[in-house]
């Protein structure tokens, strides 16, 4: 497995475990993090033996968001011309967005396992994941507002699709903390666990259940959910009809039906 600076990646059977690995810095997202996320999720996407990815944080936190050093460096690289500054900042933001688009666009489901701090840029990250699970003491905050800025790496675009509009606005405007139980109540996370060990065990169990399904069927399901988020119901129905015209001819369907009849688990090819 490739060595990364900010991330640690392990393949456990059909599950890729992506660890944000800067525990001494509360897993703050430094420069390397943003390019490595794109590389890692390209690898997850391309590797047939990987069927699901799990993202968690090393040490005591999931992630404290963007490394403030990066912001300071960006501020230090400004020139006199407003237009050139604007162009540079815009390009930088689009590059950061690409790191989390890579999760959203990955063909495999991506699950976030969250403990400790999950603030600022980390909310942008988990918003791009398929599902989120947390410990009771997980601490969520849309911290950008306290930095005097609007969140710009996906939170404000993706979070309204995950939780209610009113509560999303409250969190974005106030930056107040939300802990595990409230996060579950508002639908930000699917479930809370007592501690980090229980969280990882629970999430790996769910990842294992997904990995046991037909990878083609999982691929199609994620694609349809993503597509339908940004299109009308009519568009979505048309797309699934065309998609399944091919996919319903897959061996996986015969395997699944035979397994169901014989009450034995099916073994699907990668």
Secondary structure, DSSP 4 states (H G I P E B T S, - for coil): ----SSEEEEEETTEEEEEE--GGGTT-B-HHHHHHHHHHHHHHHH-TT--EEEEEESTT-SB--B-HHHHHHHHHT--S-HHHHHHHHHHHHHHHHHHHHHHHT-SSEEEEEE-SEEETHHHHHHHTSSEEEEETT-EEE-GGGGGTS---SSHHHHGGGTS-HHHHHHHHHH---EEHHHHHHTTSSSEEESSHHHHHHHHHHHHHHHHTS-HHHHHHHHHHHHHHHTS-HHHHHHHHHHHHHHHTTSHHHHHHHHHHHHTS------
